[in-house]
């Protein structure tokens, strides 16, 4: 169960206990919540019944992309940036926005693209490591093994 589902189940269980005329303190101990939460739930329950303690659907504007569109975007992004004509295989908000528009025909703001990536797709910010192109790992290992001990002896 998700956290919201667990919270709803706890409130509904509290309503059952209210009907059994259990004390608020007893209910709080049984459910592992604060006395104040039980008092607040009881006021709601007395005014509007058990249904008022259930979760309500999210209000507000519906998302611009439905679940099927989000999955099409996910599939497209998993192909990599180069598969969509970008030079480097790195995703930026602008690039993701262009792919979203190509795949779905929907234009999203930068903030909406970020929410899509982090919220609905579960992605996180990844930054590439910055390393010199000339870096030679074998030469570094050789220097650490041979030169560094010699320079330390000279101190």
N, C-alpha and C positions, 0 to 999 in steps of 0.2 A: 504494500500500500504506500502511496505517496504521503508526504507530510500533511497536505490539506485533507486527504481522505482520512488519515488517522485523527486529525483534529476534529473533523466532523463526527466521526464515530464516537469520540470522547464526549462531545456535546450531546449526541443522541442518547448515549448511555446515561449521562447526567439527567436527561429528561425522564428516562425510565425510573431512575432513583428518586426524582422529585415526586413522581406518581406514587412511589412506595412510602412517601413522607419521611425520607431519611433526612438527617440534619445536614446543613451545608458543610460543616467541618468534616463529617463522616464521608460525604461525597468527595470533598477535596482530597482527603487521604486515600480513598479508594482509587481515584483517577490520577493522583499524582499532580494535581494542579493547585493553584493558590485559592484561598477562600474568596478573594475578590472576583476571580473568574467565575466561581460557582454562583456568587451573588448576582453577577451580571447576567449569566445564562438564565438564572431563575427568573429575573425580572423580564427578560425576553420571552421565556416560556410561559409565564403567567399572562403576559399581554397577548401573545400571538400563537402559542402552542409549539409543539415539537418541530413543525415544518420551518418555523422561523430560525431554528438552530442549524438547519442544513445549509450547505454551501449554496451560494447563488452564482449563476453564470456571470462571467466577466461582462462588464458594461463597457460602453464606448464604441468607437469606430472599429469595425471588423478589419482584420489584416488585409493588405492589398494582395497578398499571395496566399492561395489556398494550399492545403497539404500536398496535393499532386504537383503544383507548380514548384513548391519548395523542394520536392524530391527530384524534379527535373533539373533544378538549379544545382542541387547537391551532386548529381551525376555529372553535370557539365563541369563543375569546379574540380571534381576529383580527377578529371582528365588532365589537369594541369594548365597553367597559363600559356605555355607554348603551343598547346593544342588549339588555342583560340587566337593564335597569331601574335602573341606578345613575345618580345625578344628574350626576356629573362623569365624563368619559371617561378616568379614571385607574384603573390596576389596583393593588390592594394585595394582600398575601398573603391577607387575609381574604376579599376579593372573589373572588379566583381560587379559593380553597377552596370558596366557595359554588357557583361555576360548575362546578367539578370534581364536586361532590356532585350537582348537578342533572343533569349530562350523563352521569355514570357510576354514580352511586349509591355512590361510594366516598368516605369521609371521610379526609382526609389531615391530618397535623400541619403546623404552620407550616414546620418544617424540611424535611418531605417536599415541600411545595409549592415551597419555594425550590429544592430539588434538581430537581424537575420542570421548573421554569422555566429554570434556568441549565444544567442538565445535558442533559436529554432534549429540551427545546425550543430550547435555544441562545439564550435571551433574556438580556439583561443589565439591570442596574439603571439606570433612567432617572429623573432627578428633574426636574420642571418648573422652568423659570426663574421666579424671583420678581421680578415687576415691578409697579410701581404701576399701578393701573387708570387713574389720571389722566395717565399719561405721554403726552406729545404729541411724537412724533418730529420733526415739521416745526418746532415751536417750538424744540426743542433744536438742530436744525440751523441755524435762523435766529440763535439766540443765539450759537452757536459762530462763525458767519460774521461777525456784525456787532458784537455786544456784547463778546465776549471780546477781540478785537484792541484795541478802545477802552480796555478796562480795563487791558490790559497796557501801553499807552502811558502811562497815568497813573502808573505806578510810578516 
